[in-house]
């Protein structure tokens, strides 16, 4: 997800503002945990890096979804 964000920022160039939202599917997350995956400290470190490396004015918002679907969806809004 971080690589996708990095590539997007490079493609956008200079923008006036950017906002990041991560939609996290709770049913998909439960399946992953039931299959043996663990929620790792890397998730929290990833969220911290978003603000530090990319200069976001606010932390990325994580919205839990009750719908089944992809584990995570990265939504980015920007104003040029």
C-alpha positions in Angstrom: 0.0 0.0 0.0 2.8 2.4 0.8 4.4 1.7 -2.6 1.1 2.6 -4.3 0.9 5.8 -2.4 4.5 6.7 -3.2 3.9 6.1 -7.0 0.7 8.2 -6.9 2.5 11.1 -5.2 5.2 11.1 -7.8 2.6 11.0 -10.6 0.6 13.9 -9.1 3.5 16.2 -8.7 2.8 19.4 -6.8 -0.6 19.6 -5.2 -2.1 22.0 -2.7 -3.6 19.4 -0.4 -3.9 15.6 -0.1 -6.1 13.4 2.1 -5.7 9.6 2.6 -8.4 7.2 3.6 -7.9 3.5 4.1 -11.0 1.3 4.0 -10.4 -1.9 5.9 -12.8 -4.9 5.3 -13.4 -6.5 8.7 -14.7 -9.8 7.2 -11.6 -10.0 5.0 -9.4 -9.2 8.0 -11.1 -11.9 10.1 -10.5 -14.5 7.4 -6.8 -13.6 7.3 -6.5 -13.9 11.0 -8.4 -17.2 11.1 -6.0 -18.5 8.4 -3.1 -17.7 10.7 -2.0 -14.2 9.7 -1.2 -11.9 12.6 -1.8 -8.2 12.8 1.8 -7.0 13.1 3.4 -3.9 14.5 4.2 -3.0 10.9 0.7 -1.7 10.5 1.1 1.0 13.1 4.6 1.8 11.7 3.1 2.2 8.3 0.5 4.7 9.5 3.2 6.7 11.3 5.4 6.7 8.1 2.5 8.1 6.1 2.6 11.3 8.1 6.3 11.5 8.6 7.6 10.7 5.1 4.8 12.2 3.0 4.1 15.3 5.0 0.4 14.6 5.4 -1.3 17.4 7.4 -3.3 14.8 9.3 -3.0 11.1 9.9 -4.6 8.7 7.4 -8.2 7.9 8.4 -8.9 4.2 8.6 -12.6 3.3 8.1 -13.7 -0.2 9.1 -16.2 -1.7 6.6 -18.6 -4.5 7.5 -18.9 -5.4 3.8 -16.9 -8.3 2.4 -14.4 -7.3 -0.2 -10.7 -6.6 -0.6 -8.8 -6.5 2.6 -7.8 -2.8 2.2 -8.7 0.0 -0.3 -6.6 3.1 -0.5 -8.6 6.2 -1.3 -6.7 9.4 -2.0 -8.2 12.8 -2.6 -6.1 15.8 -3.7 -6.5 19.4 -4.7 -4.1 21.1 -7.1 
